[in-house]
């Protein structure tokens, strides 16, 4: 099975940078909207 390249990135380093950027934006969103405050640390849900 091959995943679709939705970012149209062909360079491995550029792909790593984009993945990091997307992950950090997702983490920031969880922090800003208070989702992290509602989860118990160390649980599967968190």
ModelCIF file with pLDDT and N, C-alpha, C, O atoms, coordinates in Angstrom:
data_MODEL
#
_entry.id   MODEL 
#
_entity.id                         1 
_entity.type                       polymer 
_entity.pdbx_number_of_molecules   1 
#
_entity_poly.entity_id                      1 
_entity_poly.type                           'polypeptide(L)' 
_entity_poly.nstd_linkage                   no 
_entity_poly.nstd_monomer                   no 
_entity_poly.pdbx_seq_one_letter_code       
;(UNK)(UNK)(UNK)(UNK)(UNK)(UNK)(UNK)(UNK)(UNK)(UNK)(UNK)(UNK)(UNK)(UNK)(UNK)(UNK)
(UNK)(UNK)(UNK)(UNK)(UNK)(UNK)(UNK)(UNK)(UNK)(UNK)(UNK)(UNK)(UNK)(UNK)(UNK)(UNK)
(UNK)(UNK)(UNK)(UNK)(UNK)(UNK)(UNK)(UNK)(UNK)(UNK)(UNK)(UNK)(UNK)(UNK)
;
_entity_poly.pdbx_seq_one_letter_code_can   XXXXXXXXXXXXXXXXXXXXXXXXXXXXXXXXXXXXXXXXXXXXXX 
_entity_poly.pdbx_strand_id                 A 
#
loop_
_entity_poly_seq.entity_id 
_entity_poly_seq.num 
_entity_poly_seq.mon_id 
_entity_poly_seq.hetero 
1 1  UNK n 
1 2  UNK n 
1 3  UNK n 
1 4  UNK n 
1 5  UNK n 
1 6  UNK n 
1 7  UNK n 
1 8  UNK n 
1 9  UNK n 
1 10 UNK n 
1 11 UNK n 
1 12 UNK n 
1 13 UNK n 
1 14 UNK n 
1 15 UNK n 
1 16 UNK n 
1 17 UNK n 
1 18 UNK n 
1 19 UNK n 
1 20 UNK n 
1 21 UNK n 
1 22 UNK n 
1 23 UNK n 
1 24 UNK n 
1 25 UNK n 
1 26 UNK n 
1 27 UNK n 
1 28 UNK n 
1 29 UNK n 
1 30 UNK n 
1 31 UNK n 
1 32 UNK n 
1 33 UNK n 
1 34 UNK n 
1 35 UNK n 
1 36 UNK n 
1 37 UNK n 
1 38 UNK n 
1 39 UNK n 
1 40 UNK n 
1 41 UNK n 
1 42 UNK n 
1 43 UNK n 
1 44 UNK n 
1 45 UNK n 
1 46 UNK n 
#
_struct_asym.id          A 
_struct_asym.entity_id   1 
#
loop_
_ma_qa_metric.id 
_ma_qa_metric.mode 
_ma_qa_metric.name 
_ma_qa_metric.software_group_id 
_ma_qa_metric.type 
1 global pLDDT . pLDDT 
2 local  pLDDT . pLDDT 
#
_ma_qa_metric_global.metric_id      1 
_ma_qa_metric_global.metric_value   89.17 
_ma_qa_metric_global.model_id       1 
_ma_qa_metric_global.ordinal_id     1 
#
loop_
_ma_qa_metric_local.label_asym_id 
_ma_qa_metric_local.label_comp_id 
_ma_qa_metric_local.label_seq_id 
_ma_qa_metric_local.metric_id 
_ma_qa_metric_local.metric_value 
_ma_qa_metric_local.model_id 
_ma_qa_metric_local.ordinal_id 
A UNK 1  2 77.00 1 1  
A UNK 2  2 79.00 1 2  
A UNK 3  2 78.00 1 3  
A UNK 4  2 81.00 1 4  
A UNK 5  2 81.00 1 5  
A UNK 6  2 85.00 1 6  
A UNK 7  2 85.00 1 7  
A UNK 8  2 87.00 1 8  
A UNK 9  2 86.00 1 9  
A UNK 10 2 87.00 1 10 
A UNK 11 2 88.00 1 11 
A UNK 12 2 87.00 1 12 
A UNK 13 2 92.00 1 13 
A UNK 14 2 92.00 1 14 
A UNK 15 2 90.00 1 15 
A UNK 16 2 92.00 1 16 
A UNK 17 2 94.00 1 17 
A UNK 18 2 92.00 1 18 
A UNK 19 2 92.00 1 19 
A UNK 20 2 95.00 1 20 
A UNK 21 2 95.00 1 21 
A UNK 22 2 95.00 1 22 
A UNK 23 2 95.00 1 23 
A UNK 24 2 97.00 1 24 
A UNK 25 2 97.00 1 25 
A UNK 26 2 95.00 1 26 
A UNK 27 2 93.00 1 27 
A UNK 28 2 95.00 1 28 
A UNK 29 2 95.00 1 29 
A UNK 30 2 91.00 1 30 
A UNK 31 2 91.00 1 31 
A UNK 32 2 95.00 1 32 
A UNK 33 2 95.00 1 33 
A UNK 34 2 91.00 1 34 
A UNK 35 2 89.00 1 35 
A UNK 36 2 85.00 1 36 
A UNK 37 2 88.00 1 37 
A UNK 38 2 90.00 1 38 
A UNK 39 2 87.00 1 39 
A UNK 40 2 89.00 1 40 
A UNK 41 2 88.00 1 41 
A UNK 42 2 89.00 1 42 
A UNK 43 2 89.00 1 43 
A UNK 44 2 89.00 1 44 
A UNK 45 2 82.00 1 45 
A UNK 46 2 77.00 1 46 
#
loop_
_atom_site.group_PDB 
_atom_site.id 
_atom_site.type_symbol 
_atom_site.label_atom_id 
_atom_site.label_alt_id 
_atom_site.label_comp_id 
_atom_site.label_asym_id 
_atom_site.label_entity_id 
_atom_site.label_seq_id 
_atom_site.pdbx_PDB_ins_code 
_atom_site.Cartn_x 
_atom_site.Cartn_y 
_atom_site.Cartn_z 
_atom_site.occupancy 
_atom_site.B_iso_or_equiv 
_atom_site.pdbx_formal_charge 
_atom_site.auth_seq_id 
_atom_site.auth_comp_id 
_atom_site.auth_asym_id 
_atom_site.auth_atom_id 
_atom_site.pdbx_PDB_model_num 
ATOM 1   N N  . UNK A 1 1  ? 0.842  -1.176 0.000  1.00 77.00 ? 1  UNK A N  1 
ATOM 2   C CA . UNK A 1 1  ? 0.000  0.000  0.000  1.00 77.00 ? 1  UNK A CA 1 
ATOM 3   C C  . UNK A 1 1  ? 0.888  1.240  0.000  1.00 77.00 ? 1  UNK A C  1 
ATOM 4   O O  . UNK A 1 1  ? 1.820  1.338  0.798  1.00 77.00 ? 1  UNK A O  1 
ATOM 5   N N  . UNK A 1 2  ? 0.608  2.167  -0.873 1.00 79.00 ? 2  UNK A N  1 
ATOM 6   C CA . UNK A 1 2  ? 1.361  3.407  -0.968 1.00 79.00 ? 2  UNK A CA 1 
ATOM 7   C C  . UNK A 1 2  ? 0.484  4.566  -0.515 1.00 79.00 ? 2  UNK A C  1 
ATOM 8   O O  . UNK A 1 2  ? -0.671 4.683  -0.925 1.00 79.00 ? 2  UNK A O  1 
ATOM 9   N N  . UNK A 1 3  ? 1.049  5.427  0.340  1.00 78.00 ? 3  UNK A N  1 
ATOM 10  C CA . UNK A 1 3  ? 0.305  6.588  0.806  1.00 78.00 ? 3  UNK A CA 1 
ATOM 11  C C  . UNK A 1 3  ? 0.383  7.711  -0.218 1.00 78.00 ? 3  UNK A C  1 
ATOM 12  O O  . UNK A 1 3  ? 1.396  7.882  -0.895 1.00 78.00 ? 3  UNK A O  1 
ATOM 13  N N  . UNK A 1 4  ? -0.687 8.463  -0.320 1.00 81.00 ? 4  UNK A N  1 
ATOM 14  C CA . UNK A 1 4  ? -0.727 9.591  -1.237 1.00 81.00 ? 4  UNK A CA 1 
ATOM 15  C C  . UNK A 1 4  ? 0.088  10.743 -0.663 1.00 81.00 ? 4  UNK A C  1 
ATOM 16  O O  . UNK A 1 4  ? -0.017 11.048 0.525  1.00 81.00 ? 4  UNK A O  1 
ATOM 17  N N  . UNK A 1 5  ? 0.894  11.380 -1.495 1.00 81.00 ? 5  UNK A N  1 
ATOM 18  C CA . UNK A 1 5  ? 1.721  12.507 -1.075 1.00 81.00 ? 5  UNK A CA 1 
ATOM 19  C C  . UNK A 1 5  ? 0.908  13.785 -1.234 1.00 81.00 ? 5  UNK A C  1 
ATOM 20  O O  . UNK A 1 5  ? 0.973  14.441 -2.274 1.00 81.00 ? 5  UNK A O  1 
ATOM 21  N N  . UNK A 1 6  ? 0.137  14.141 -0.197 1.00 85.00 ? 6  UNK A N  1 
ATOM 22  C CA . UNK A 1 6  ? -0.736 15.308 -0.272 1.00 85.00 ? 6  UNK A CA 1 
ATOM 23  C C  . UNK A 1 6  ? 0.047  16.614 -0.204 1.00 85.00 ? 6  UNK A C  1 
ATOM 24  O O  . UNK A 1 6  ? -0.459 17.655 -0.622 1.00 85.00 ? 6  UNK A O  1 
ATOM 25  N N  . UNK A 1 7  ? 1.257  16.576 0.309  1.00 85.00 ? 7  UNK A N  1 
ATOM 26  C CA . UNK A 1 7  ? 2.074  17.774 0.416  1.00 85.00 ? 7  UNK A CA 1 
ATOM 27  C C  . UNK A 1 7  ? 2.893  18.030 -0.845 1.00 85.00 ? 7  UNK A C  1 
ATOM 28  O O  . UNK A 1 7  ? 3.482  19.100 -0.998 1.00 85.00 ? 7  UNK A O  1 
ATOM 29  N N  . UNK A 1 8  ? 2.930  17.065 -1.734 1.00 87.00 ? 8  UNK A N  1 
ATOM 30  C CA . UNK A 1 8  ? 3.702  17.139 -2.974 1.00 87.00 ? 8  UNK A CA 1 
ATOM 31  C C  . UNK A 1 8  ? 5.166  17.480 -2.660 1.00 87.00 ? 8  UNK A C  1 
ATOM 32  O O  . UNK A 1 8  ? 5.770  18.352 -3.284 1.00 87.00 ? 8  UNK A O  1 
ATOM 33  N N  . UNK A 1 9  ? 5.709  16.766 -1.680 1.00 86.00 ? 9  UNK A N  1 
ATOM 34  C CA . UNK A 1 9  ? 7.099  16.957 -1.270 1.00 86.00 ? 9  UNK A CA 1 
ATOM 35  C C  . UNK A 1 9  ? 7.912  15.785 -1.798 1.00 86.00 ? 9  UNK A C  1 
ATOM 36  O O  . UNK A 1 9  ? 7.527  14.629 -1.620 1.00 86.00 ? 9  UNK A O  1 
ATOM 37  N N  . UNK A 1 10 ? 9.028  16.075 -2.444 1.00 87.00 ? 10 UNK A N  1 
ATOM 38  C CA . UNK A 1 10 ? 9.867  15.007 -2.974 1.00 87.00 ? 10 UNK A CA 1 
ATOM 39  C C  . UNK A 1 10 ? 11.199 14.901 -2.246 1.00 87.00 ? 10 UNK A C  1 
ATOM 40  O O  . UNK A 1 10 ? 11.892 13.891 -2.366 1.00 87.00 ? 10 UNK A O  1 
ATOM 41  N N  . UNK A 1 11 ? 11.568 15.942 -1.486 1.00 88.00 ? 11 UNK A N  1 
ATOM 42  C CA . UNK A 1 11 ? 12.829 15.956 -0.754 1.00 88.00 ? 11 UNK A CA 1 
ATOM 43  C C  . UNK A 1 11 ? 12.597 15.451 0.666  1.00 88.00 ? 11 UNK A C  1 
ATOM 44  O O  . UNK A 1 11 ? 11.696 15.926 1.358  1.00 88.00 ? 11 UNK A O  1 
ATOM 45  N N  . UNK A 1 12 ? 13.408 14.492 1.100  1.00 87.00 ? 12 UNK A N  1 
ATOM 46  C CA . UNK A 1 12 ? 13.253 13.899 2.422  1.00 87.00 ? 12 UNK A CA 1 
ATOM 47  C C  . UNK A 1 12 ? 13.394 14.885 3.561  1.00 87.00 ? 12 UNK A C  1 
ATOM 48  O O  . UNK A 1 12 ? 12.644 14.819 4.535  1.00 87.00 ? 12 UNK A O  1 
ATOM 49  N N  . UNK A 1 13 ? 14.342 15.797 3.454  1.00 92.00 ? 13 UNK A N  1 
ATOM 50  C CA . UNK A 1 13 ? 14.558 16.790 4.508  1.00 92.00 ? 13 UNK A CA 1 
ATOM 51  C C  . UNK A 1 13 ? 13.373 17.746 4.576  1.00 92.00 ? 13 UNK A C  1 
ATOM 52  O O  . UNK A 1 13 ? 12.913 18.100 5.661  1.00 92.00 ? 13 UNK A O  1 
ATOM 53  N N  . UNK A 1 14 ? 12.886 18.157 3.420  1.00 92.00 ? 14 UNK A N  1 
ATOM 54  C CA . UNK A 1 14 ? 11.722 19.046 3.388  1.00 92.00 ? 14 UNK A CA 1 
ATOM 55  C C  . UNK A 1 14 ? 10.504 18.350 3.984  1.00 92.00 ? 14 UNK A C  1 
ATOM 56  O O  . UNK A 1 14 ? 9.707  18.978 4.681  1.00 92.00 ? 14 UNK A O  1 
ATOM 57  N N  . UNK A 1 15 ? 10.359 17.060 3.715  1.00 90.00 ? 15 UNK A N  1 
ATOM 58  C CA . UNK A 1 15 ? 9.248  16.295 4.274  1.00 90.00 ? 15 UNK A CA 1 
ATOM 59  C C  . UNK A 1 15 ? 9.344  16.249 5.793  1.00 90.00 ? 15 UNK A C  1 
ATOM 60  O O  . UNK A 1 15 ? 8.332  16.409 6.476  1.00 90.00 ? 15 UNK A O  1 
ATOM 61  N N  . UNK A 1 16 ? 10.526 16.037 6.330  1.00 92.00 ? 16 UNK A N  1 
ATOM 62  C CA . UNK A 1 16 ? 10.713 16.022 7.784  1.00 92.00 ? 16 UNK A CA 1 
ATOM 63  C C  . UNK A 1 16 ? 10.332 17.368 8.397  1.00 92.00 ? 16 UNK A C  1 
ATOM 64  O O  . UNK A 1 16 ? 9.690  17.416 9.446  1.00 92.00 ? 16 UNK A O  1 
ATOM 65  N N  . UNK A 1 17 ? 10.722 18.449 7.749  1.00 94.00 ? 17 UNK A N  1 
ATOM 66  C CA . UNK A 1 17 ? 10.387 19.787 8.247  1.00 94.00 ? 17 UNK A CA 1 
ATOM 67  C C  . UNK A 1 17 ? 8.874  20.020 8.236  1.00 94.00 ? 17 UNK A C  1 
ATOM 68  O O  . UNK A 1 17 ? 8.319  20.577 9.183  1.00 94.00 ? 17 UNK A O  1 
ATOM 69  N N  . UNK A 1 18 ? 8.226  19.596 7.179  1.00 92.00 ? 18 UNK A N  1 
ATOM 70  C CA . UNK A 1 18 ? 6.775  19.762 7.085  1.00 92.00 ? 18 UNK A CA 1 
ATOM 71  C C  . UNK A 1 18 ? 6.052  18.919 8.135  1.00 92.00 ? 18 UNK A C  1 
ATOM 72  O O  . UNK A 1 18 ? 5.094  19.386 8.751  1.00 92.00 ? 18 UNK A O  1 
ATOM 73  N N  . UNK A 1 19 ? 6.506  17.681 8.342  1.00 92.00 ? 19 UNK A N  1 
ATOM 74  C CA . UNK A 1 19 ? 5.902  16.827 9.355  1.00 92.00 ? 19 UNK A CA 1 
ATOM 75  C C  . UNK A 1 19 ? 6.062  17.444 10.741 1.00 92.00 ? 19 UNK A C  1 
ATOM 76  O O  . UNK A 1 19 ? 5.132  17.415 11.546 1.00 92.00 ? 19 UNK A O  1 
ATOM 77  N N  . UNK A 1 20 ? 7.222  17.995 11.015 1.00 95.00 ? 20 UNK A N  1 
ATOM 78  C CA . UNK A 1 20 ? 7.467  18.644 12.307 1.00 95.00 ? 20 UNK A CA 1 
ATOM 79  C C  . UNK A 1 20 ? 6.565  19.864 12.473 1.00 95.00 ? 20 UNK A C  1 
ATOM 80  O O  . UNK A 1 20 ? 5.986  20.066 13.540 1.00 95.00 ? 20 UNK A O  1 
ATOM 81  N N  . UNK A 1 21 ? 6.445  20.669 11.435 1.00 95.00 ? 21 UNK A N  1 
ATOM 82  C CA . UNK A 1 21 ? 5.608  21.869 11.491 1.00 95.00 ? 21 UNK A CA 1 
ATOM 83  C C  . UNK A 1 21 ? 4.151  21.501 11.757 1.00 95.00 ? 21 UNK A C  1 
ATOM 84  O O  . UNK A 1 21 ? 3.492  22.116 12.596 1.00 95.00 ? 21 UNK A O  1 
ATOM 85  N N  . UNK A 1 22 ? 3.656  20.503 11.046 1.00 95.00 ? 22 UNK A N  1 
ATOM 86  C CA . UNK A 1 22 ? 2.271  20.072 11.208 1.00 95.00 ? 22 UNK A CA 1 
ATOM 87  C C  . UNK A 1 22 ? 2.042  19.511 12.616 1.00 95.00 ? 22 UNK A C  1 
ATOM 88  O O  . UNK A 1 22 ? 1.020  19.802 13.237 1.00 95.00 ? 22 UNK A O  1 
ATOM 89  N N  . UNK A 1 23 ? 2.973  18.719 13.114 1.00 95.00 ? 23 UNK A N  1 
ATOM 90  C CA . UNK A 1 23 ? 2.850  18.146 14.456 1.00 95.00 ? 23 UNK A CA 1 
ATOM 91  C C  . UNK A 1 23 ? 2.844  19.224 15.530 1.00 95.00 ? 23 UNK A C  1 
ATOM 92  O O  . UNK A 1 23 ? 2.070  19.152 16.485 1.00 95.00 ? 23 UNK A O  1 
ATOM 93  N N  . UNK A 1 24 ? 3.708  20.225 15.374 1.00 97.00 ? 24 UNK A N  1 
ATOM 94  C CA . UNK A 1 24 ? 3.773  21.311 16.357 1.00 97.00 ? 24 UNK A CA 1 
ATOM 95  C C  . UNK A 1 24 ? 2.493  22.146 16.329 1.00 97.00 ? 24 UNK A C  1 
ATOM 96  O O  . UNK A 1 24 ? 2.011  22.570 17.379 1.00 97.00 ? 24 UNK A O  1 
ATOM 97  N N  . UNK A 1 25 ? 1.944  22.382 15.153 1.00 97.00 ? 25 UNK A N  1 
ATOM 98  C CA . UNK A 1 25 ? 0.683  23.117 15.071 1.00 97.00 ? 25 UNK A CA 1 
ATOM 99  C C  . UNK A 1 25 ? -0.451 22.343 15.739 1.00 97.00 ? 25 UNK A C  1 
ATOM 100 O O  . UNK A 1 25 ? -1.297 22.938 16.407 1.00 97.00 ? 25 UNK A O  1 
ATOM 101 N N  . UNK A 1 26 ? -0.475 21.034 15.566 1.00 95.00 ? 26 UNK A N  1 
ATOM 102 C CA . UNK A 1 26 ? -1.501 20.201 16.199 1.00 95.00 ? 26 UNK A CA 1 
ATOM 103 C C  . UNK A 1 26 ? -1.349 20.229 17.719 1.00 95.00 ? 26 UNK A C  1 
ATOM 104 O O  . UNK A 1 26 ? -2.343 20.328 18.438 1.00 95.00 ? 26 UNK A O  1 
ATOM 105 N N  . UNK A 1 27 ? -0.108 20.142 18.214 1.00 93.00 ? 27 UNK A N  1 
ATOM 106 C CA . UNK A 1 27 ? 0.136  20.185 19.651 1.00 93.00 ? 27 UNK A CA 1 
ATOM 107 C C  . UNK A 1 27 ? -0.266 21.542 20.226 1.00 93.00 ? 27 UNK A C  1 
ATOM 108 O O  . UNK A 1 27 ? -0.865 21.607 21.300 1.00 93.00 ? 27 UNK A O  1 
ATOM 109 N N  . UNK A 1 28 ? 0.055  22.610 19.529 1.00 95.00 ? 28 UNK A N  1 
ATOM 110 C CA . UNK A 1 28 ? -0.308 23.953 19.972 1.00 95.00 ? 28 UNK A CA 1 
ATOM 111 C C  . UNK A 1 28 ? -1.826 24.109 20.035 1.00 95.00 ? 28 UNK A C  1 
ATOM 112 O O  . UNK A 1 28 ? -2.353 24.742 20.950 1.00 95.00 ? 28 UNK A O  1 
ATOM 113 N N  . UNK A 1 29 ? -2.512 23.540 19.078 1.00 95.00 ? 29 UNK A N  1 
ATOM 114 C CA . UNK A 1 29 ? -3.970 23.593 19.062 1.00 95.00 ? 29 UNK A CA 1 
ATOM 115 C C  . UNK A 1 29 ? -4.549 22.873 20.281 1.00 95.00 ? 29 UNK A C  1 
ATOM 116 O O  . UNK A 1 29 ? -5.488 23.369 20.904 1.00 95.00 ? 29 UNK A O  1 
ATOM 117 N N  . UNK A 1 30 ? -4.000 21.713 20.623 1.00 91.00 ? 30 UNK A N  1 
ATOM 118 C CA . UNK A 1 30 ? -4.458 20.971 21.808 1.00 91.00 ? 30 UNK A CA 1 
ATOM 119 C C  . UNK A 1 30 ? -4.227 21.776 23.081 1.00 91.00 ? 30 UNK A C  1 
ATOM 120 O O  . UNK A 1 30 ? -5.047 21.741 23.999 1.00 91.00 ? 30 UNK A O  1 
ATOM 121 N N  . UNK A 1 31 ? -3.134 22.486 23.136 1.00 91.00 ? 31 UNK A N  1 
ATOM 122 C CA . UNK A 1 31 ? -2.804 23.307 24.298 1.00 91.00 ? 31 UNK A CA 1 
ATOM 123 C C  . UNK A 1 31 ? -3.738 24.515 24.385 1.00 91.00 ? 31 UNK A C  1 
ATOM 124 O O  . UNK A 1 31 ? -4.282 24.807 25.450 1.00 91.00 ? 31 UNK A O  1 
ATOM 125 N N  . UNK A 1 32 ? -3.919 25.203 23.283 1.00 95.00 ? 32 UNK A N  1 
ATOM 126 C CA . UNK A 1 32 ? -4.714 26.438 23.281 1.00 95.00 ? 32 UNK A CA 1 
ATOM 127 C C  . UNK A 1 32 ? -6.197 26.215 23.542 1.00 95.00 ? 32 UNK A C  1 
ATOM 128 O O  . UNK A 1 32 ? -6.834 27.032 24.205 1.00 95.00 ? 32 UNK A O  1 
ATOM 129 N N  . UNK A 1 33 ? -6.752 25.126 23.034 1.00 95.00 ? 33 UNK A N  1 
ATOM 130 C CA . UNK A 1 33 ? -8.191 24.923 23.226 1.00 95.00 ? 33 UNK A CA 1 
ATOM 131 C C  . UNK A 1 33 ? -8.526 24.215 24.539 1.00 95.00 ? 33 UNK A C  1 
ATOM 132 O O  . UNK A 1 33 ? -9.695 23.949 24.819 1.00 95.00 ? 33 UNK A O  1 
ATOM 133 N N  . UNK A 1 34 ? -7.507 23.910 25.342 1.00 91.00 ? 34 UNK A N  1 
ATOM 134 C CA . UNK A 1 34 ? -7.741 23.341 26.665 1.00 91.00 ? 34 UNK A CA 1 
ATOM 135 C C  . UNK A 1 34 ? -7.908 21.841 26.700 1.00 91.00 ? 34 UNK A C  1 
ATOM 136 O O  . UNK A 1 34 ? -8.193 21.279 27.758 1.00 91.00 ? 34 UNK A O  1 
ATOM 137 N N  . UNK A 1 35 ? -7.740 21.182 25.578 1.00 89.00 ? 35 UNK A N  1 
ATOM 138 C CA . UNK A 1 35 ? -7.898 19.728 25.536 1.00 89.00 ? 35 UNK A CA 1 
ATOM 139 C C  . UNK A 1 35 ? -6.946 19.033 26.501 1.00 89.00 ? 35 UNK A C  1 
ATOM 140 O O  . UNK A 1 35 ? -7.332 18.074 27.170 1.00 89.00 ? 35 UNK A O  1 
ATOM 141 N N  . UNK A 1 36 ? -5.720 19.503 26.577 1.00 85.00 ? 36 UNK A N  1 
ATOM 142 C CA . UNK A 1 36 ? -4.727 18.867 27.449 1.00 85.00 ? 36 UNK A CA 1 
ATOM 143 C C  . UNK A 1 36 ? -5.100 18.993 28.923 1.00 85.00 ? 36 UNK A C  1 
ATOM 144 O O  . UNK A 1 36 ? -4.742 18.129 29.723 1.00 85.00 ? 36 UNK A O  1 
ATOM 145 N N  . UNK A 1 37 ? -5.809 20.048 29.291 1.00 88.00 ? 37 UNK A N  1 
ATOM 146 C CA . UNK A 1 37 ? -6.221 20.239 30.684 1.00 88.00 ? 37 UNK A CA 1 
ATOM 147 C C  . UNK A 1 37 ? -7.281 19.236 31.107 1.00 88.00 ? 37 UNK A C  1 
ATOM 148 O O  . UNK A 1 37 ? -7.421 18.951 32.296 1.00 88.00 ? 37 UNK A O  1 
ATOM 149 N N  . UNK A 1 38 ? -8.024 18.702 30.158 1.00 90.00 ? 38 UNK A N  1 
ATOM 150 C CA . UNK A 1 38 ? -9.105 17.766 30.472 1.00 90.00 ? 38 UNK A CA 1 
ATOM 151 C C  . UNK A 1 38 ? -8.659 16.299 30.476 1.00 90.00 ? 38 UNK A C  1 
ATOM 152 O O  . UNK A 1 38 ? -9.452 15.414 30.798 1.00 90.00 ? 38 UNK A O  1 
ATOM 153 N N  . UNK A 1 39 ? -7.408 16.041 30.125 1.00 87.00 ? 39 UNK A N  1 
ATOM 154 C CA . UNK A 1 39 ? -6.919 14.665 30.069 1.00 87.00 ? 39 UNK A CA 1 
ATOM 155 C C  . UNK A 1 39 ? -6.024 14.366 31.260 1.00 87.00 ? 39 UNK A C  1 
ATOM 156 O O  . UNK A 1 39 ? -5.200 15.192 31.653 1.00 87.00 ? 39 UNK A O  1 
ATOM 157 N N  . UNK A 1 40 ? -6.193 13.187 31.826 1.00 89.00 ? 40 UNK A N  1 
ATOM 158 C CA . UNK A 1 40 ? -5.347 12.776 32.946 1.00 89.00 ? 40 UNK A CA 1 
ATOM 159 C C  . UNK A 1 40 ? -3.994 12.327 32.426 1.00 89.00 ? 40 UNK A C  1 
ATOM 160 O O  . UNK A 1 40 ? -3.921 11.486 31.530 1.00 89.00 ? 40 UNK A O  1 
ATOM 161 N N  . UNK A 1 41 ? -2.911 12.884 32.985 1.00 88.00 ? 41 UNK A N  1 
ATOM 162 C CA . UNK A 1 41 ? -1.560 12.495 32.526 1.00 88.00 ? 41 UNK A CA 1 
ATOM 163 C C  . UNK A 1 41 ? -1.312 10.998 32.722 1.00 88.00 ? 41 UNK A C  1 
ATOM 164 O O  . UNK A 1 41 ? -1.741 10.411 33.715 1.00 88.00 ? 41 UNK A O  1 
ATOM 165 N N  . UNK A 1 42 ? -0.629 10.404 31.780 1.00 89.00 ? 42 UNK A N  1 
ATOM 166 C CA . UNK A 1 42 ? -0.248 8.997  31.880 1.00 89.00 ? 42 UNK A CA 1 
ATOM 167 C C  . UNK A 1 42 ? -1.335 8.021  31.497 1.00 89.00 ? 42 UNK A C  1 
ATOM 168 O O  . UNK A 1 42 ? -1.154 6.813  31.647 1.00 89.00 ? 42 UNK A O  1 
ATOM 169 N N  . UNK A 1 43 ? -2.457 8.507  31.008 1.00 89.00 ? 43 UNK A N  1 
ATOM 170 C CA . UNK A 1 43 ? -3.527 7.601  30.601 1.00 89.00 ? 43 UNK A CA 1 
ATOM 171 C C  . UNK A 1 43 ? -3.465 7.379  29.088 1.00 89.00 ? 43 UNK A C  1 
ATOM 172 O O  . UNK A 1 43 ? -2.820 8.136  28.363 1.00 89.00 ? 43 UNK A O  1 
ATOM 173 N N  . UNK A 1 44 ? -4.126 6.361  28.640 1.00 89.00 ? 44 UNK A N  1 
ATOM 174 C CA . UNK A 1 44 ? -4.149 6.055  27.217 1.00 89.00 ? 44 UNK A CA 1 
ATOM 175 C C  . UNK A 1 44 ? -4.809 7.186  26.428 1.00 89.00 ? 44 UNK A C  1 
ATOM 176 O O  . UNK A 1 44 ? -4.381 7.501  25.317 1.00 89.00 ? 44 UNK A O  1 
ATOM 177 N N  . UNK A 1 45 ? -5.856 7.802  27.001 1.00 82.00 ? 45 UNK A N  1 
ATOM 178 C CA . UNK A 1 45 ? -6.553 8.874  26.327 1.00 82.00 ? 45 UNK A CA 1 
ATOM 179 C C  . UNK A 1 45 ? -5.636 10.081 26.083 1.00 82.00 ? 45 UNK A C  1 
ATOM 180 O O  . UNK A 1 45 ? -5.729 10.745 25.051 1.00 82.00 ? 45 UNK A O  1 
ATOM 181 N N  . UNK A 1 46 ? -4.759 10.349 27.041 1.00 77.00 ? 46 UNK A N  1 
ATOM 182 C CA . UNK A 1 46 ? -3.848 11.489 26.915 1.00 77.00 ? 46 UNK A CA 1 
ATOM 183 C C  . UNK A 1 46 ? -2.805 11.183 25.859 1.00 77.00 ? 46 UNK A C  1 
ATOM 184 O O  . UNK A 1 46 ? -1.935 12.012 25.592 1.00 77.00 ? 46 UNK A O  1 
#
